[in-house]
């Protein structure tokens, strides 16, 4: 596998894995900011929360991208060594 493609796959896989925690952090930060601005607000309904299926999809696709890249890089590395 070519190095630029491997770098892109690993980077994008890492981004996909990081999306759910970043979305949770952003939602909590927005909630805290809203409650700090308006002290009379005592409860918030978090309707925009990311679904569990989407979370699992991000995690599994990101992990698959990284594993695929690692395996393809190992396989191409063995082929280069045998051909030498």
C-alpha positions, 0 to 999 in steps of 0.5 A: 500500500502506498504511504500517502494512502495509508496515512489518509486511511489511518488519519480518517479512521482515527477521526471516525473513532474520535467523533462520538466522544467529541460530539458528547463533549460539545453537547455537554459544553453547549449545555453548560454554557446555556445553563450558565447564561440563564440561571433560571434554567434548571433542566435541559432535554438533550434531544440532539444526542448521537444515536447508539447505532451511529456511535457503533458505526463510527467506531467500527468503520474507523477501526476497520480502516486502521486494521485494513491499513495495517494488514495491507501495509504488512502484506505489501512489506512482505512482498517487497522483501521477498522480491529483493 
